[in-house]
Amino acid sequence: TNHAEEGIPFAAMSWKDVPGVKAGVVTGDVAWNLYKFAKEKGFAIPAFNCTSTSTVNSVLEAGKKL
């Protein structure tokens, strides 16, 4: 079911809905499960190439503003 098509707010979805996903770095089969969940529910997973503390800080600051 696609949440966007059903008019369900994205805030209603959570990574906690994906079995095996915990806060932090997601790898292996759990990452694939997360990708499949996102595709099934109709949302994207943002990714950022953080190559230094400056880029990490920039991503965190931008995310805070959202």
All heavy atoms as TSV, in Angstrom:
chain	resi	resn	atom	element	x	y	z
A	1	THR	N	N	0.842	-1.182	0.000
A	1	THR	CA	C	0.000	0.000	0.000
A	1	THR	C	C	0.883	1.239	0.000
A	1	THR	O	O	1.824	1.327	0.767
A	1	THR	CB	C	-0.903	0.033	1.245
A	1	THR	OG1	O	-1.658	-1.170	1.270
A	1	THR	CG2	C	-1.832	1.211	1.204
A	2	ASN	N	N	0.584	2.164	-0.861
A	2	ASN	CA	C	1.359	3.391	-0.966
A	2	ASN	C	C	0.724	4.464	-0.094
A	2	ASN	O	O	-0.403	4.883	-0.340
A	2	ASN	CB	C	1.405	3.833	-2.427
A	2	ASN	CG	C	2.304	5.010	-2.654
A	2	ASN	OD1	O	2.246	5.991	-1.924
A	2	ASN	ND2	N	3.127	4.932	-3.670
A	3	HIS	N	N	1.425	4.895	0.941
A	3	HIS	CA	C	0.889	5.892	1.878
A	3	HIS	C	C	0.540	7.201	1.173
A	3	HIS	O	O	-0.448	7.839	1.507
A	3	HIS	CB	C	1.889	6.159	2.997
A	3	HIS	CG	C	1.851	5.139	4.079
A	3	HIS	ND1	N	2.063	3.799	3.863
A	3	HIS	CD2	C	1.611	5.261	5.402
A	3	HIS	CE1	C	1.972	3.150	4.996
A	3	HIS	NE2	N	1.694	3.999	5.955
A	4	ALA	N	N	1.371	7.607	0.210
A	4	ALA	CA	C	1.115	8.863	-0.487
A	4	ALA	C	C	-0.218	8.800	-1.235
A	4	ALA	O	O	-0.991	9.750	-1.223
A	4	ALA	CB	C	2.258	9.175	-1.441
A	5	GLU	N	N	-0.495	7.675	-1.879
A	5	GLU	CA	C	-1.741	7.526	-2.618
A	5	GLU	C	C	-2.944	7.485	-1.689
A	5	GLU	O	O	-4.040	7.871	-2.063
A	5	GLU	CB	C	-1.698	6.257	-3.467
A	5	GLU	CG	C	-0.714	6.329	-4.615
A	5	GLU	CD	C	-0.565	5.007	-5.346
A	5	GLU	OE1	O	-1.278	4.039	-5.004
A	5	GLU	OE2	O	0.270	4.946	-6.255
A	6	GLU	N	N	-2.753	6.996	-0.479
A	6	GLU	CA	C	-3.850	6.906	0.487
A	6	GLU	C	C	-4.049	8.199	1.265
A	6	GLU	O	O	-4.959	8.301	2.066
A	6	GLU	CB	C	-3.569	5.771	1.484
A	6	GLU	CG	C	-3.573	4.409	0.849
A	6	GLU	CD	C	-3.217	3.321	1.838
A	6	GLU	OE1	O	-2.962	3.624	3.016
A	6	GLU	OE2	O	-3.191	2.164	1.424
A	7	GLY	N	N	-3.161	9.174	1.060
A	7	GLY	CA	C	-3.265	10.430	1.773
A	7	GLY	C	C	-2.786	10.359	3.208
A	7	GLY	O	O	-3.101	11.216	4.015
A	8	ILE	N	N	-2.016	9.326	3.551
A	8	ILE	CA	C	-1.481	9.190	4.905
A	8	ILE	C	C	-0.222	10.044	5.005
A	8	ILE	O	O	0.665	9.934	4.163
A	8	ILE	CB	C	-1.152	7.720	5.230
A	8	ILE	CG1	C	-2.434	6.885	5.174
A	8	ILE	CG2	C	-0.484	7.603	6.594
A	8	ILE	CD1	C	-2.203	5.402	5.294
A	9	PRO	N	N	-0.114	10.915	5.996
A	9	PRO	CA	C	1.073	11.766	6.132
A	9	PRO	C	C	2.340	10.935	6.303
A	9	PRO	O	O	2.329	9.877	6.922
A	9	PRO	CB	C	0.807	12.577	7.397
A	9	PRO	CG	C	-0.615	12.354	7.739
A	9	PRO	CD	C	-1.062	11.104	7.071
A	10	PHE	N	N	3.429	11.407	5.714
A	10	PHE	CA	C	4.693	10.696	5.834
A	10	PHE	C	C	5.138	10.574	7.285
A	10	PHE	O	O	5.814	9.635	7.653
A	10	PHE	CB	C	5.784	11.381	5.002
A	10	PHE	CG	C	5.620	11.122	3.537
A	10	PHE	CD1	C	5.149	12.108	2.700
A	10	PHE	CD2	C	5.911	9.888	3.008
A	10	PHE	CE1	C	4.991	11.865	1.353
A	10	PHE	CE2	C	5.749	9.630	1.660
A	10	PHE	CZ	C	5.286	10.621	0.835
A	11	ALA	N	N	4.745	11.513	8.122
A	11	ALA	CA	C	5.128	11.449	9.533
A	11	ALA	C	C	4.545	10.210	10.213
A	11	ALA	O	O	5.050	9.768	11.231
A	11	ALA	CB	C	4.669	12.712	10.250
A	12	ALA	N	N	3.509	9.638	9.624
A	12	ALA	CA	C	2.895	8.450	10.199
A	12	ALA	C	C	3.745	7.208	9.970
A	12	ALA	O	O	3.573	6.205	10.636
A	12	ALA	CB	C	1.503	8.240	9.616
A	13	MET	N	N	4.673	7.273	9.008
A	13	MET	CA	C	5.558	6.153	8.722
A	13	MET	C	C	6.817	6.287	9.553
A	13	MET	O	O	7.239	7.383	9.890
A	13	MET	CB	C	5.938	6.138	7.244
A	13	MET	CG	C	4.770	5.852	6.341
A	13	MET	SD	S	5.240	5.726	4.618
A	13	MET	CE	C	5.674	7.402	4.233
A	14	SER	N	N	7.422	5.165	9.855
A	14	SER	CA	C	8.632	5.197	10.662
A	14	SER	C	C	9.546	4.050	10.287
A	14	SER	O	O	9.079	2.975	9.886
A	14	SER	CB	C	8.258	5.092	12.143
A	14	SER	OG	O	9.408	4.909	12.928
A	15	TRP	N	N	10.831	4.248	10.451
A	15	TRP	CA	C	11.783	3.167	10.232
A	15	TRP	C	C	11.544	2.055	11.236
A	15	TRP	O	O	11.912	0.916	11.020
A	15	TRP	CB	C	13.222	3.682	10.324
A	15	TRP	CG	C	13.532	4.414	11.596
A	15	TRP	CD1	C	13.421	5.758	11.804
A	15	TRP	CD2	C	13.964	3.856	12.832
A	15	TRP	NE1	N	13.762	6.070	13.093
A	15	TRP	CE2	C	14.109	4.913	13.759
A	15	TRP	CE3	C	14.259	2.570	13.256
A	15	TRP	CZ2	C	14.516	4.719	15.061
A	15	TRP	CZ3	C	14.668	2.380	14.568
A	15	TRP	CH2	C	14.795	3.445	15.443
A	16	LYS	N	N	10.863	2.378	12.311
A	16	LYS	CA	C	10.559	1.377	13.334
A	16	LYS	C	C	9.557	0.331	12.822
A	16	LYS	O	O	9.393	-0.708	13.430
A	16	LYS	CB	C	10.013	2.047	14.587
A	16	LYS	CG	C	11.021	2.941	15.274
A	16	LYS	CD	C	10.402	3.648	16.453
A	16	LYS	CE	C	11.375	4.632	17.060
A	16	LYS	NZ	N	10.784	5.393	18.154
A	17	ASP	N	N	8.890	0.640	11.697
A	17	ASP	CA	C	7.938	-0.295	11.097
A	17	ASP	C	C	8.632	-1.423	10.331
A	17	ASP	O	O	7.977	-2.381	9.931
A	17	ASP	CB	C	6.990	0.440	10.147
A	17	ASP	CG	C	6.115	1.454	10.862
A	17	ASP	OD1	O	5.778	1.217	12.042
A	17	ASP	OD2	O	5.780	2.472	10.251
A	18	VAL	N	N	9.929	-1.302	10.106
A	18	VAL	CA	C	10.678	-2.299	9.335
A	18	VAL	C	C	11.337	-3.276	10.308
A	18	VAL	O	O	12.138	-2.878	11.145
A	18	VAL	CB	C	11.756	-1.635	8.449
A	18	VAL	CG1	C	12.476	-2.673	7.623
A	18	VAL	CG2	C	11.124	-0.580	7.557
A	19	PRO	N	N	11.014	-4.562	10.196
A	19	PRO	CA	C	11.606	-5.550	11.105
A	19	PRO	C	C	13.135	-5.554	11.042
A	19	PRO	O	O	13.715	-5.545	9.959
A	19	PRO	CB	C	11.049	-6.884	10.601
A	19	PRO	CG	C	9.816	-6.529	9.855
A	19	PRO	CD	C	10.073	-5.171	9.263
A	20	GLY	N	N	13.772	-5.513	12.199
A	20	GLY	CA	C	15.220	-5.600	12.283
A	20	GLY	C	C	15.958	-4.274	12.235
A	20	GLY	O	O	17.149	-4.217	12.508
A	21	VAL	N	N	15.270	-3.188	11.868
A	21	VAL	CA	C	15.938	-1.892	11.752
A	21	VAL	C	C	16.053	-1.261	13.135
A	21	VAL	O	O	15.085	-1.172	13.884
A	21	VAL	CB	C	15.185	-0.952	10.792
A	21	VAL	CG1	C	15.829	0.428	10.780
A	21	VAL	CG2	C	15.172	-1.524	9.402
A	22	LYS	N	N	17.270	-0.831	13.453
A	22	LYS	CA	C	17.542	-0.121	14.707
A	22	LYS	C	C	18.173	1.217	14.353
A	22	LYS	O	O	18.673	1.396	13.249
A	22	LYS	CB	C	18.495	-0.942	15.580
A	22	LYS	CG	C	17.932	-2.288	15.976
A	22	LYS	CD	C	18.940	-3.094	16.757
A	22	LYS	CE	C	18.385	-4.472	17.057
A	22	LYS	NZ	N	19.374	-5.361	17.641
A	23	ALA	N	N	18.180	2.133	15.275
A	23	ALA	CA	C	18.806	3.433	15.040
A	23	ALA	C	C	20.288	3.238	14.777
A	23	ALA	O	O	20.929	2.380	15.381
A	23	ALA	CB	C	18.597	4.332	16.253
A	24	GLY	N	N	20.833	4.007	13.847
A	24	GLY	CA	C	22.253	3.906	13.523
A	24	GLY	C	C	22.471	3.463	12.090
A	24	GLY	O	O	21.635	3.675	11.225
A	25	VAL	N	N	23.587	2.839	11.841
A	25	VAL	CA	C	23.953	2.395	10.499
A	25	VAL	C	C	23.173	1.134	10.154
A	25	VAL	O	O	23.101	0.194	10.936
A	25	VAL	CB	C	25.474	2.123	10.406
A	25	VAL	CG1	C	25.846	1.603	9.033
A	25	VAL	CG2	C	26.253	3.389	10.737
A	26	VAL	N	N	22.585	1.120	8.961
A	26	VAL	CA	C	21.804	-0.020	8.496
A	26	VAL	C	C	22.578	-0.694	7.367
A	26	VAL	O	O	22.956	-0.046	6.399
A	26	VAL	CB	C	20.418	0.435	7.988
A	26	VAL	CG1	C	19.609	-0.734	7.485
A	26	VAL	CG2	C	19.675	1.173	9.078
A	27	THR	N	N	22.822	-2.003	7.512
A	27	THR	CA	C	23.599	-2.733	6.506
A	27	THR	C	C	22.948	-4.078	6.189
A	27	THR	O	O	22.017	-4.510	6.872
A	27	THR	CB	C	25.035	-2.998	7.000
A	27	THR	OG1	O	24.967	-3.799	8.188
A	27	THR	CG2	C	25.786	-1.712	7.301
A	28	GLY	N	N	23.469	-4.731	5.157
A	28	GLY	CA	C	23.092	-6.101	4.827
A	28	GLY	C	C	21.617	-6.300	4.535
A	28	GLY	O	O	20.968	-5.470	3.891
A	29	ASP	N	N	21.090	-7.425	5.014
A	29	ASP	CA	C	19.690	-7.785	4.764
A	29	ASP	C	C	18.721	-6.762	5.339
A	29	ASP	O	O	17.660	-6.503	4.755
A	29	ASP	CB	C	19.378	-9.162	5.347
A	29	ASP	CG	C	20.045	-10.290	4.588
A	29	ASP	OD1	O	20.399	-10.090	3.402
A	29	ASP	OD2	O	20.214	-11.370	5.178
A	30	VAL	N	N	19.086	-6.155	6.447
A	30	VAL	CA	C	18.210	-5.145	7.054
A	30	VAL	C	C	18.102	-3.930	6.125
A	30	VAL	O	O	17.020	-3.360	5.954
A	30	VAL	CB	C	18.715	-4.735	8.457
A	30	VAL	CG1	C	17.880	-3.610	9.033
A	30	VAL	CG2	C	18.690	-5.931	9.395
A	31	ALA	N	N	19.211	-3.551	5.495
A	31	ALA	CA	C	19.182	-2.434	4.545
A	31	ALA	C	C	18.275	-2.762	3.362
A	31	ALA	O	O	17.472	-1.924	2.936
A	31	ALA	CB	C	20.591	-2.104	4.060
A	32	TRP	N	N	18.388	-3.982	2.839
A	32	TRP	CA	C	17.523	-4.395	1.728
A	32	TRP	C	C	16.061	-4.370	2.153
A	32	TRP	O	O	15.186	-3.953	1.385
A	32	TRP	CB	C	17.903	-5.774	1.198
A	32	TRP	CG	C	19.105	-5.719	0.312
A	32	TRP	CD1	C	20.322	-6.264	0.549
A	32	TRP	CD2	C	19.208	-5.047	-0.947
A	32	TRP	NE1	N	21.177	-5.978	-0.488
A	32	TRP	CE2	C	20.522	-5.235	-1.417
A	32	TRP	CE3	C	18.319	-4.305	-1.718
A	32	TRP	CZ2	C	20.968	-4.711	-2.624
A	32	TRP	CZ3	C	18.768	-3.780	-2.927
A	32	TRP	CH2	C	20.071	-3.990	-3.362
A	33	ASN	N	N	15.764	-4.801	3.368
A	33	ASN	CA	C	14.391	-4.756	3.872
A	33	ASN	C	C	13.883	-3.321	3.949
A	33	ASN	O	O	12.724	-3.047	3.634
A	33	ASN	CB	C	14.287	-5.426	5.237
A	33	ASN	CG	C	14.448	-6.918	5.162
A	33	ASN	OD1	O	14.264	-7.524	4.115
A	33	ASN	ND2	N	14.813	-7.539	6.276
A	34	LEU	N	N	14.759	-2.418	4.353
A	34	LEU	CA	C	14.379	-1.013	4.431
A	34	LEU	C	C	14.094	-0.458	3.037
A	34	LEU	O	O	13.108	0.245	2.822
A	34	LEU	CB	C	15.473	-0.198	5.125
A	34	LEU	CG	C	15.210	1.293	5.277
A	34	LEU	CD1	C	13.945	1.549	6.085
A	34	LEU	CD2	C	16.403	1.965	5.928
A	35	TYR	N	N	14.935	-0.786	2.047
A	35	TYR	CA	C	14.718	-0.337	0.663
A	35	TYR	C	C	13.400	-0.883	0.106
A	35	TYR	O	O	12.635	-0.173	-0.534
A	35	TYR	CB	C	15.862	-0.773	-0.250
A	35	TYR	CG	C	17.185	-0.136	0.073
A	35	TYR	CD1	C	18.358	-0.874	0.013
A	35	TYR	CD2	C	17.290	1.201	0.438
A	35	TYR	CE1	C	19.579	-0.309	0.313
A	35	TYR	CE2	C	18.504	1.777	0.745
A	35	TYR	CZ	C	19.651	1.015	0.667
A	35	TYR	OH	O	20.853	1.580	0.955
A	36	LYS	N	N	13.133	-2.155	0.368
A	36	LYS	CA	C	11.884	-2.770	-0.098
A	36	LYS	C	C	10.677	-2.104	0.557
A	36	LYS	O	O	9.664	-1.851	-0.096
A	36	LYS	CB	C	11.886	-4.265	0.205
A	36	LYS	CG	C	12.858	-5.057	-0.629
A	36	LYS	CD	C	12.856	-6.518	-0.185
A	36	LYS	CE	C	14.007	-7.287	-0.775
A	36	LYS	NZ	N	14.080	-8.662	-0.222
A	37	PHE	N	N	10.781	-1.814	1.847
A	37	PHE	CA	C	9.706	-1.154	2.582
A	37	PHE	C	C	9.432	0.229	1.978
A	37	PHE	O	O	8.281	0.597	1.747
A	37	PHE	CB	C	10.086	-1.031	4.059
A	37	PHE	CG	C	9.067	-0.354	4.918
A	37	PHE	CD1	C	7.958	-1.046	5.378
A	37	PHE	CD2	C	9.217	0.971	5.296
A	37	PHE	CE1	C	7.013	-0.426	6.190
A	37	PHE	CE2	C	8.287	1.598	6.097
A	37	PHE	CZ	C	7.176	0.895	6.544
A	38	ALA	N	N	10.499	0.977	1.704
A	38	ALA	CA	C	10.344	2.315	1.122
A	38	ALA	C	C	9.676	2.238	-0.250
A	38	ALA	O	O	8.785	3.033	-0.560
A	38	ALA	CB	C	11.701	2.996	1.025
A	39	LYS	N	N	10.090	1.284	-1.058
A	39	LYS	CA	C	9.491	1.127	-2.383
A	39	LYS	C	C	8.016	0.761	-2.267
A	39	LYS	O	O	7.166	1.328	-2.956
A	39	LYS	CB	C	10.235	0.053	-3.173
A	39	LYS	CG	C	9.735	-0.099	-4.587
A	39	LYS	CD	C	10.556	-1.108	-5.357
A	39	LYS	CE	C	10.061	-1.241	-6.776
A	39	LYS	NZ	N	10.833	-2.217	-7.541
A	40	GLU	N	N	7.709	-0.152	-1.379
A	40	GLU	CA	C	6.331	-0.604	-1.169
A	40	GLU	C	C	5.438	0.531	-0.681
A	40	GLU	O	O	4.294	0.663	-1.100
A	40	GLU	CB	C	6.340	-1.733	-0.138
A	40	GLU	CG	C	4.990	-2.297	0.204
A	40	GLU	CD	C	5.102	-3.367	1.269
A	40	GLU	OE1	O	5.847	-4.340	1.075
A	40	GLU	OE2	O	4.446	-3.205	2.319
A	41	LYS	N	N	5.984	1.378	0.197
A	41	LYS	CA	C	5.200	2.465	0.788
A	41	LYS	C	C	5.265	3.755	-0.016
A	41	LYS	O	O	4.594	4.731	0.302
A	41	LYS	CB	C	5.661	2.739	2.228
A	41	LYS	CG	C	5.532	1.533	3.141
A	41	LYS	CD	C	4.101	1.072	3.271
A	41	LYS	CE	C	4.004	-0.109	4.219
A	41	LYS	NZ	N	2.685	-0.678	4.309
A	42	GLY	N	N	6.119	3.792	-1.046
A	42	GLY	CA	C	6.161	4.953	-1.936
A	42	GLY	C	C	6.922	6.146	-1.416
A	42	GLY	O	O	6.521	7.281	-1.644
A	43	PHE	N	N	8.042	5.923	-0.724
A	43	PHE	CA	C	8.858	7.057	-0.292
A	43	PHE	C	C	10.329	6.790	-0.555
A	43	PHE	O	O	10.731	5.656	-0.794
A	43	PHE	CB	C	8.617	7.409	1.188
A	43	PHE	CG	C	9.074	6.367	2.177
A	43	PHE	CD1	C	10.349	6.416	2.707
A	43	PHE	CD2	C	8.223	5.359	2.586
A	43	PHE	CE1	C	10.770	5.474	3.634
A	43	PHE	CE2	C	8.626	4.413	3.515
A	43	PHE	CZ	C	9.907	4.467	4.034
A	44	ALA	N	N	11.113	7.850	-0.564
A	44	ALA	CA	C	12.545	7.749	-0.828
A	44	ALA	C	C	13.328	7.793	0.478
A	44	ALA	O	O	12.856	8.313	1.483
A	44	ALA	CB	C	12.988	8.901	-1.720
A	45	ILE	N	N	14.526	7.238	0.426
A	45	ILE	CA	C	15.432	7.289	1.567
A	45	ILE	C	C	16.583	8.217	1.178
A	45	ILE	O	O	17.327	7.916	0.250
A	45	ILE	CB	C	15.974	5.890	1.908
A	45	ILE	CG1	C	14.824	4.954	2.242
A	45	ILE	CG2	C	16.977	5.966	3.045
A	45	ILE	CD1	C	15.221	3.521	2.382
A	46	PRO	N	N	16.714	9.351	1.853
A	46	PRO	CA	C	17.794	10.268	1.498
A	46	PRO	C	C	19.155	9.686	1.863
A	46	PRO	O	O	19.290	8.949	2.835
A	46	PRO	CB	C	17.498	11.521	2.316
A	46	PRO	CG	C	16.695	11.029	3.462
A	46	PRO	CD	C	15.916	9.840	2.971
A	47	ALA	N	N	20.136	10.007	1.044
A	47	ALA	CA	C	21.505	9.570	1.314
A	47	ALA	C	C	22.432	10.768	1.127
A	47	ALA	O	O	22.218	11.600	0.252
A	47	ALA	CB	C	21.894	8.447	0.376
A	48	PHE	N	N	23.447	10.837	1.935
A	48	PHE	CA	C	24.381	11.951	1.887
A	48	PHE	C	C	25.794	11.414	1.918
A	48	PHE	O	O	26.107	10.519	2.709
A	48	PHE	CB	C	24.160	12.903	3.077
A	48	PHE	CG	C	22.741	13.374	3.171
A	48	PHE	CD1	C	21.835	12.729	3.995
A	48	PHE	CD2	C	22.317	14.429	2.403
A	48	PHE	CE1	C	20.519	13.140	4.059
A	48	PHE	CE2	C	20.997	14.850	2.468
A	48	PHE	CZ	C	20.100	14.203	3.296
A	49	ASN	N	N	26.643	11.940	1.054
A	49	ASN	CA	C	28.040	11.542	1.015
A	49	ASN	C	C	28.815	12.461	1.954
A	49	ASN	O	O	29.187	13.570	1.601
A	49	ASN	CB	C	28.574	11.632	-0.416
A	49	ASN	CG	C	29.964	11.077	-0.529
A	49	ASN	OD1	O	30.438	10.386	0.368
A	49	ASN	ND2	N	30.624	11.370	-1.627
A	50	CYS	N	N	29.027	12.013	3.168
A	50	CYS	CA	C	29.718	12.815	4.173
A	50	CYS	C	C	31.186	12.422	4.197
A	50	CYS	O	O	31.538	11.329	4.636
A	50	CYS	CB	C	29.085	12.609	5.540
A	50	CYS	SG	S	27.396	13.216	5.623
A	51	THR	N	N	32.014	13.315	3.703
A	51	THR	CA	C	33.450	13.034	3.585
A	51	THR	C	C	34.292	13.732	4.644
A	51	THR	O	O	35.498	13.545	4.687
A	51	THR	CB	C	33.946	13.456	2.195
A	51	THR	OG1	O	33.642	14.844	1.996
A	51	THR	CG2	C	33.268	12.632	1.107
A	52	SER	N	N	33.646	14.547	5.459
A	52	SER	CA	C	34.379	15.254	6.513
A	52	SER	C	C	33.385	15.691	7.589
A	52	SER	O	O	32.174	15.603	7.408
A	52	SER	CB	C	35.085	16.491	5.933
A	52	SER	OG	O	34.120	17.450	5.530
A	53	THR	N	N	33.908	16.180	8.680
A	53	THR	CA	C	33.020	16.673	9.732
A	53	THR	C	C	32.227	17.888	9.250
A	53	THR	O	O	31.106	18.103	9.695
A	53	THR	CB	C	33.794	17.026	11.013
A	53	THR	OG1	O	34.826	17.964	10.693
A	53	THR	CG2	C	34.386	15.790	11.654
A	54	SER	N	N	32.790	18.645	8.318
A	54	SER	CA	C	32.067	19.803	7.783
A	54	SER	C	C	30.819	19.371	7.040
A	54	SER	O	O	29.751	19.974	7.193
A	54	SER	CB	C	32.966	20.599	6.829
A	54	SER	OG	O	34.042	21.151	7.524
A	55	THR	N	N	30.925	18.329	6.220
A	55	THR	CA	C	29.746	17.881	5.485
A	55	THR	C	C	28.745	17.207	6.423
A	55	THR	O	O	27.539	17.349	6.238
A	55	THR	CB	C	30.106	16.936	4.324
A	55	THR	OG1	O	30.853	15.819	4.821
A	55	THR	CG2	C	30.894	17.650	3.249
A	56	VAL	N	N	29.220	16.503	7.425
A	56	VAL	CA	C	28.316	15.908	8.416
A	56	VAL	C	C	27.543	17.020	9.119
A	56	VAL	O	O	26.310	16.955	9.247
A	56	VAL	CB	C	29.075	15.047	9.452
A	56	VAL	CG1	C	28.169	14.643	10.584
A	56	VAL	CG2	C	29.703	13.831	8.798
A	57	ASN	N	N	28.231	18.046	9.553
A	57	ASN	CA	C	27.577	19.168	10.237
A	57	ASN	C	C	26.571	19.870	9.330
A	57	ASN	O	O	25.481	20.247	9.765
A	57	ASN	CB	C	28.603	20.169	10.758
A	57	ASN	CG	C	29.364	19.627	11.957
A	57	ASN	OD1	O	28.879	18.767	12.668
A	57	ASN	ND2	N	30.573	20.125	12.158
A	58	SER	N	N	26.921	20.034	8.058
A	58	SER	CA	C	26.004	20.682	7.101
A	58	SER	C	C	24.730	19.874	6.930
A	58	SER	O	O	23.634	20.427	6.903
A	58	SER	CB	C	26.687	20.852	5.744
A	58	SER	OG	O	27.787	21.708	5.857
A	59	VAL	N	N	24.867	18.555	6.808
A	59	VAL	CA	C	23.697	17.691	6.651
A	59	VAL	C	C	22.826	17.773	7.903
A	59	VAL	O	O	21.599	17.889	7.818
A	59	VAL	CB	C	24.127	16.231	6.368
A	59	VAL	CG1	C	22.955	15.286	6.507
A	59	VAL	CG2	C	24.754	16.130	4.981
A	60	LEU	N	N	23.436	17.717	9.074
A	60	LEU	CA	C	22.674	17.775	10.317
A	60	LEU	C	C	21.975	19.118	10.486
A	60	LEU	O	O	20.826	19.178	10.919
A	60	LEU	CB	C	23.581	17.494	11.510
A	60	LEU	CG	C	24.144	16.069	11.595
A	60	LEU	CD1	C	25.142	15.962	12.733
A	60	LEU	CD2	C	23.026	15.056	11.747
A	61	GLU	N	N	22.641	20.199	10.126
A	61	GLU	CA	C	22.038	21.522	10.231
A	61	GLU	C	C	20.861	21.665	9.271
A	61	GLU	O	O	19.816	22.195	9.636
A	61	GLU	CB	C	23.075	22.611	9.952
A	61	GLU	CG	C	24.078	22.790	11.080
A	61	GLU	CD	C	25.177	23.788	10.742
A	61	GLU	OE1	O	25.008	24.587	9.803
A	61	GLU	OE2	O	26.205	23.772	11.439
A	62	ALA	N	N	21.015	21.163	8.041
A	62	ALA	CA	C	19.925	21.233	7.072
A	62	ALA	C	C	18.747	20.381	7.541
A	62	ALA	O	O	17.591	20.795	7.435
A	62	ALA	CB	C	20.413	20.757	5.705
A	63	GLY	N	N	19.025	19.199	8.070
A	63	GLY	CA	C	17.965	18.329	8.565
A	63	GLY	C	C	17.205	18.939	9.728
A	63	GLY	O	O	15.985	18.781	9.844
A	64	LYS	N	N	17.914	19.663	10.556
A	64	LYS	CA	C	17.262	20.312	11.704
A	64	LYS	C	C	16.252	21.350	11.238
A	64	LYS	O	O	15.201	21.522	11.846
A	64	LYS	CB	C	18.332	20.970	12.590
A	64	LYS	CG	C	17.777	21.599	13.836
A	64	LYS	CD	C	18.889	22.168	14.682
A	64	LYS	CE	C	18.353	22.814	15.940
A	64	LYS	NZ	N	19.410	23.379	16.759
A	65	LYS	N	N	16.546	22.013	10.126
A	65	LYS	CA	C	15.655	23.044	9.592
A	65	LYS	C	C	14.406	22.459	8.955
A	65	LYS	O	O	13.415	23.138	8.790
A	65	LYS	CB	C	16.395	23.911	8.586
A	65	LYS	CG	C	17.492	24.741	9.213
A	65	LYS	CD	C	18.256	25.521	8.176
A	65	LYS	CE	C	19.409	26.259	8.829
A	65	LYS	NZ	N	20.221	26.970	7.820
A	66	LEU	N	N	14.477	21.191	8.585
A	66	LEU	CA	C	13.307	20.560	7.965
A	66	LEU	C	C	12.343	20.214	9.037
A	66	LEU	O	O	11.245	20.033	9.022
A	66	LEU	CB	C	13.712	19.298	7.188
A	66	LEU	CG	C	14.651	19.558	6.002
A	66	LEU	CD1	C	15.098	18.234	5.409
A	66	LEU	CD2	C	13.962	20.392	4.946
